[in-house]
Amino acid sequence: MVYFVLSVFFAILLLVNFRMHAKFGVDTSLTILLNYPICFLTGWAVQPNALPFHWPDMSYSMGMLALGLGFVVTFLLTGFSTQKNGMATTSLANNISLVIPVLFNLLIWNRGGADWTWQIIVGLLLAFGAIYFCSPQIDGKGQNKSLTALLLVFVGYGITNTAFNFLNAEVATEAGGTIPFMLMIVAGAIGASVLELIRGTILGKFTWNKASVLAALPLGLPNFFSFYFLLKTLDYFGNNGAIVLPIFNIGVIVGSTAVAYLFFKEKISGRQSIGISLGCIAIVLLLL
């Protein structure tokens, strides 16, 4: 239970970080790119024998590095969406993205005897309904950008989670376990971040200041630990995702909504309340 509470806490803390950036003049994109070395060093400190790496064959190794790039892009989108759409809505788009791995499992992999059931069908319909009700209404150009960011978070997390699940099943053991596997992916994220930092700095896209650099520390730590403690929770429950994942996703959605309301005074409209409720129901149905 302690691992579970910590996993939800750190996942919410990630969104809190993004929500606080504007207040302290933090360049969110710059901080996200700088957080990956912190994330890497945190994982190495937890398991020092993770290095040197034992890379799998070339195709899987390239896939892991490419997944690191995907995490960078998706994390950047999450930061932007949190500032534009708020914590509650972005959290829902993130967590409800499990629709995409479910569809891949049903239509392509067909693992674990997955099949179309009424729970799956209703869950998928409710998931898309949740995105509709929680998305901002389009009245102008600014809100159109916000909706696009929300949808990209949904698609981005769905694709990266699908790729992560596939690679984890195929090569995590060969790579030396969960943490070495995670650090290999983070190594890809660091490489992509360095290239973007060089490009963005040359083009003057980033605001290099003390706040933006220091903010990488409180972002990198929960970035690693949110996932680490979720994996520890799964280990405790015998990797029974049907029990752990629904409760985790609902915990993040409800927790981030409560934090957004209590500490940041985000207003939850009746429309968004319907969306959050539908999202929670959809998560339960999809993972029954």
Contacts in CASP RR format, 6 or more apart in sequence:
PFRMAT RR
TARGET T0000
AUTHOR 0000-0000-0000
METHOD contacts of the structure
MODEL  1
MVYFVLSVFFAILLLVNFRMHAKFGVDTSLTILLNYPICFLTGWAVQPNA
LPFHWPDMSYSMGMLALGLGFVVTFLLTGFSTQKNGMATTSLANNISLVI
PVLFNLLIWNRGGADWTWQIIVGLLLAFGAIYFCSPQIDGKGQNKSLTAL
LLVFVGYGITNTAFNFLNAEVATEAGGTIPFMLMIVAGAIGASVLELIRG
TILGKFTWNKASVLAALPLGLPNFFSFYFLLKTLDYFGNNGAIVLPIFNI
GVIVGSTAVAYLFFKEKISGRQSIGISLGCIAIVLLLL
3 229 0 8 1.000
3 230 0 8 1.000
3 232 0 8 1.000
3 233 0 8 1.000
3 236 0 8 1.000
4 229 0 8 1.000
4 233 0 8 1.000
4 244 0 8 1.000
4 247 0 8 1.000
4 248 0 8 1.000
6 225 0 8 1.000
6 229 0 8 1.000
7 225 0 8 1.000
7 226 0 8 1.000
7 227 0 8 1.000
7 229 0 8 1.000
7 230 0 8 1.000
7 232 0 8 1.000
7 233 0 8 1.000
7 248 0 8 1.000
8 248 0 8 1.000
8 251 0 8 1.000
8 252 0 8 1.000
8 255 0 8 1.000
10 221 0 8 1.000
10 222 0 8 1.000
10 225 0 8 1.000
10 226 0 8 1.000
10 229 0 8 1.000
11 222 0 8 1.000
11 226 0 8 1.000
11 230 0 8 1.000
11 248 0 8 1.000
11 252 0 8 1.000
12 91 0 8 1.000
12 252 0 8 1.000
12 255 0 8 1.000
12 256 0 8 1.000
12 259 0 8 1.000
13 218 0 8 1.000
13 222 0 8 1.000
13 226 0 8 1.000
14 78 0 8 1.000
14 219 0 8 1.000
14 222 0 8 1.000
14 223 0 8 1.000
14 226 0 8 1.000
15 78 0 8 1.000
15 82 0 8 1.000
15 87 0 8 1.000
15 90 0 8 1.000
15 91 0 8 1.000
15 256 0 8 1.000
15 259 0 8 1.000
16 87 0 8 1.000
16 259 0 8 1.000
16 263 0 8 1.000
17 215 0 8 1.000
17 218 0 8 1.000
17 219 0 8 1.000
17 222 0 8 1.000
18 28 0 8 1.000
18 78 0 8 1.000
18 79 0 8 1.000
18 82 0 8 1.000
18 83 0 8 1.000
18 87 0 8 1.000
19 82 0 8 1.000
19 83 0 8 1.000
19 86 0 8 1.000
19 87 0 8 1.000
19 260 0 8 1.000
19 264 0 8 1.000
20 26 0 8 1.000
21 27 0 8 1.000
21 28 0 8 1.000
21 31 0 8 1.000
21 79 0 8 1.000
21 83 0 8 1.000
21 215 0 8 1.000
22 83 0 8 1.000
24 211 0 8 1.000
24 215 0 8 1.000
25 207 0 8 1.000
25 209 0 8 1.000
25 211 0 8 1.000
25 212 0 8 1.000
26 211 0 8 1.000
26 212 0 8 1.000
26 215 0 8 1.000
27 206 0 8 1.000
27 207 0 8 1.000
27 208 0 8 1.000
27 209 0 8 1.000
27 212 0 8 1.000
28 76 0 8 1.000
28 79 0 8 1.000
28 80 0 8 1.000
28 83 0 8 1.000
29 76 0 8 1.000
29 80 0 8 1.000
29 205 0 8 1.000
29 206 0 8 1.000
30 197 0 8 1.000
30 206 0 8 1.000
30 207 0 8 1.000
30 208 0 8 1.000
30 212 0 8 1.000
30 213 0 8 1.000
31 212 0 8 1.000
31 213 0 8 1.000
31 215 0 8 1.000
31 216 0 8 1.000
31 219 0 8 1.000
32 72 0 8 1.000
32 75 0 8 1.000
32 76 0 8 1.000
32 79 0 8 1.000
32 219 0 8 1.000
33 72 0 8 1.000
33 193 0 8 1.000
33 196 0 8 1.000
33 197 0 8 1.000
34 193 0 8 1.000
34 197 0 8 1.000
34 212 0 8 1.000
34 213 0 8 1.000
34 216 0 8 1.000
35 216 0 8 1.000
35 219 0 8 1.000
35 220 0 8 1.000
35 223 0 8 1.000
36 72 0 8 1.000
36 186 0 8 1.000
36 189 0 8 1.000
36 190 0 8 1.000
36 193 0 8 1.000
36 220 0 8 1.000
37 190 0 8 1.000
37 216 0 8 1.000
38 216 0 8 1.000
38 217 0 8 1.000
38 219 0 8 1.000
38 220 0 8 1.000
38 221 0 8 1.000
38 223 0 8 1.000
38 224 0 8 1.000
39 186 0 8 1.000
39 189 0 8 1.000
39 220 0 8 1.000
39 221 0 8 1.000
39 223 0 8 1.000
39 224 0 8 1.000
40 183 0 8 1.000
40 186 0 8 1.000
40 187 0 8 1.000
40 190 0 8 1.000
42 220 0 8 1.000
42 221 0 8 1.000
42 224 0 8 1.000
42 225 0 8 1.000
43 50 0 8 1.000
43 179 0 8 1.000
43 182 0 8 1.000
43 183 0 8 1.000
43 224 0 8 1.000
43 228 0 8 1.000
44 50 0 8 1.000
44 51 0 8 1.000
44 183 0 8 1.000
46 179 0 8 1.000
46 224 0 8 1.000
46 228 0 8 1.000
47 179 0 8 1.000
47 180 0 8 1.000
50 176 0 8 1.000
50 179 0 8 1.000
50 180 0 8 1.000
50 183 0 8 1.000
51 183 0 8 1.000
53 175 0 8 1.000
53 180 0 8 1.000
53 183 0 8 1.000
53 184 0 8 1.000
53 187 0 8 1.000
54 174 0 8 1.000
54 175 0 8 1.000
54 176 0 8 1.000
54 180 0 8 1.000
55 61 0 8 1.000
55 175 0 8 1.000
55 184 0 8 1.000
56 64 0 8 1.000
56 171 0 8 1.000
56 174 0 8 1.000
56 175 0 8 1.000
60 167 0 8 1.000
60 170 0 8 1.000
60 171 0 8 1.000
61 184 0 8 1.000
63 163 0 8 1.000
63 167 0 8 1.000
64 167 0 8 1.000
64 171 0 8 1.000
64 181 0 8 1.000
64 184 0 8 1.000
64 185 0 8 1.000
64 188 0 8 1.000
65 184 0 8 1.000
65 185 0 8 1.000
65 187 0 8 1.000
65 188 0 8 1.000
67 160 0 8 1.000
67 163 0 8 1.000
67 164 0 8 1.000
67 167 0 8 1.000
67 185 0 8 1.000
67 188 0 8 1.000
68 185 0 8 1.000
68 186 0 8 1.000
68 187 0 8 1.000
68 188 0 8 1.000
68 189 0 8 1.000
68 192 0 8 1.000
69 188 0 8 1.000
69 189 0 8 1.000
69 192 0 8 1.000
70 156 0 8 1.000
70 159 0 8 1.000
70 160 0 8 1.000
70 189 0 8 1.000
70 192 0 8 1.000
71 160 0 8 1.000
71 185 0 8 1.000
71 186 0 8 1.000
71 189 0 8 1.000
72 189 0 8 1.000
72 192 0 8 1.000
72 193 0 8 1.000
72 196 0 8 1.000
73 156 0 8 1.000
74 153 0 8 1.000
74 156 0 8 1.000
74 157 0 8 1.000
74 160 0 8 1.000
75 223 0 8 1.000
77 149 0 8 1.000
77 152 0 8 1.000
77 153 0 8 1.000
77 156 0 8 1.000
78 90 0 8 1.000
78 94 0 8 1.000
78 153 0 8 1.000
78 157 0 8 1.000
79 90 0 8 1.000
80 149 0 8 1.000
81 89 0 8 1.000
81 90 0 8 1.000
81 93 0 8 1.000
81 146 0 8 1.000
81 149 0 8 1.000
81 150 0 8 1.000
81 152 0 8 1.000
81 153 0 8 1.000
82 90 0 8 1.000
84 145 0 8 1.000
84 146 0 8 1.000
84 149 0 8 1.000
85 136 0 8 1.000
85 146 0 8 1.000
85 149 0 8 1.000
85 150 0 8 1.000
86 260 0 8 1.000
86 264 0 8 1.000
86 266 0 8 1.000
87 256 0 8 1.000
87 257 0 8 1.000
87 259 0 8 1.000
87 260 0 8 1.000
87 264 0 8 1.000
87 266 0 8 1.000
88 134 0 8 1.000
88 253 0 8 1.000
88 256 0 8 1.000
88 257 0 8 1.000
88 260 0 8 1.000
88 261 0 8 1.000
88 266 0 8 1.000
88 268 0 8 1.000
88 272 0 8 1.000
88 276 0 8 1.000
89 134 0 8 1.000
89 135 0 8 1.000
89 136 0 8 1.000
89 150 0 8 1.000
89 272 0 8 1.000
90 150 0 8 1.000
90 153 0 8 1.000
91 252 0 8 1.000
91 253 0 8 1.000
91 256 0 8 1.000
91 257 0 8 1.000
92 130 0 8 1.000
92 131 0 8 1.000
92 134 0 8 1.000
92 253 0 8 1.000
92 275 0 8 1.000
92 276 0 8 1.000
92 279 0 8 1.000
93 131 0 8 1.000
93 134 0 8 1.000
93 150 0 8 1.000
93 151 0 8 1.000
93 153 0 8 1.000
93 154 0 8 1.000
93 157 0 8 1.000
94 153 0 8 1.000
94 154 0 8 1.000
94 157 0 8 1.000
94 252 0 8 1.000
95 249 0 8 1.000
95 250 0 8 1.000
95 252 0 8 1.000
95 253 0 8 1.000
95 283 0 8 1.000
96 127 0 8 1.000
96 130 0 8 1.000
96 131 0 8 1.000
96 154 0 8 1.000
96 249 0 8 1.000
96 279 0 8 1.000
96 282 0 8 1.000
96 283 0 8 1.000
97 153 0 8 1.000
97 154 0 8 1.000
97 155 0 8 1.000
97 156 0 8 1.000
97 157 0 8 1.000
97 158 0 8 1.000
97 161 0 8 1.000
98 158 0 8 1.000
98 161 0 8 1.000
98 245 0 8 1.000
98 249 0 8 1.000
98 283 0 8 1.000
98 286 0 8 1.000
98 287 0 8 1.000
99 124 0 8 1.000
99 127 0 8 1.000
99 128 0 8 1.000
99 158 0 8 1.000
99 282 0 8 1.000
99 286 0 8 1.000
100 155 0 8 1.000
100 158 0 8 1.000
100 159 0 8 1.000
100 161 0 8 1.000
100 162 0 8 1.000
101 158 0 8 1.000
101 161 0 8 1.000
101 162 0 8 1.000
101 165 0 8 1.000
102 120 0 8 1.000
102 124 0 8 1.000
102 286 0 8 1.000
103 124 0 8 1.000
104 162 0 8 1.000
105 111 0 8 1.000
105 112 0 8 1.000
105 114 0 8 1.000
106 114 0 8 1.000
106 115 0 8 1.000
106 116 0 8 1.000
106 120 0 8 1.000
109 166 0 8 1.000
119 285 0 8 1.000
119 286 0 8 1.000
119 288 0 8 1.000
120 285 0 8 1.000
120 286 0 8 1.000
122 285 0 8 1.000
123 281 0 8 1.000
123 282 0 8 1.000
123 285 0 8 1.000
123 286 0 8 1.000
124 282 0 8 1.000
124 286 0 8 1.000
126 278 0 8 1.000
126 279 0 8 1.000
126 281 0 8 1.000
126 282 0 8 1.000
126 285 0 8 1.000
127 278 0 8 1.000
127 279 0 8 1.000
127 282 0 8 1.000
127 283 0 8 1.000
127 286 0 8 1.000
129 275 0 8 1.000
129 278 0 8 1.000
130 275 0 8 1.000
130 276 0 8 1.000
130 278 0 8 1.000
130 279 0 8 1.000
130 282 0 8 1.000
131 150 0 8 1.000
131 151 0 8 1.000
131 154 0 8 1.000
132 275 0 8 1.000
133 271 0 8 1.000
133 272 0 8 1.000
133 274 0 8 1.000
133 275 0 8 1.000
133 278 0 8 1.000
134 150 0 8 1.000
134 271 0 8 1.000
134 272 0 8 1.000
134 275 0 8 1.000
134 276 0 8 1.000
135 147 0 8 1.000
135 150 0 8 1.000
135 151 0 8 1.000
136 143 0 8 1.000
136 146 0 8 1.000
136 147 0 8 1.000
136 150 0 8 1.000
137 143 0 8 1.000
138 144 0 8 1.000
138 147 0 8 1.000
164 185 0 8 1.000
167 181 0 8 1.000
168 178 0 8 1.000
168 181 0 8 1.000
171 181 0 8 1.000
172 178 0 8 1.000
172 181 0 8 1.000
175 181 0 8 1.000
175 184 0 8 1.000
178 231 0 8 1.000
179 228 0 8 1.000
182 224 0 8 1.000
182 227 0 8 1.000
182 228 0 8 1.000
197 206 0 8 1.000
199 205 0 8 1.000
200 206 0 8 1.000
201 208 0 8 1.000
206 212 0 8 1.000
230 244 0 8 1.000
230 248 0 8 1.000
233 244 0 8 1.000
233 248 0 8 1.000
234 240 0 8 1.000
234 241 0 8 1.000
234 244 0 8 1.000
237 243 0 8 1.000
237 244 0 8 1.000
241 287 0 8 1.000
242 287 0 8 1.000
242 288 0 8 1.000
245 283 0 8 1.000
245 287 0 8 1.000
246 283 0 8 1.000
246 284 0 8 1.000
246 286 0 8 1.000
246 287 0 8 1.000
246 288 0 8 1.000
249 283 0 8 1.000
250 280 0 8 1.000
250 283 0 8 1.000
250 284 0 8 1.000
253 276 0 8 1.000
253 279 0 8 1.000
253 280 0 8 1.000
253 283 0 8 1.000
254 276 0 8 1.000
254 280 0 8 1.000
257 268 0 8 1.000
257 276 0 8 1.000
260 266 0 8 1.000
260 268 0 8 1.000
261 267 0 8 1.000
261 268 0 8 1.000
268 276 0 8 1.000
END
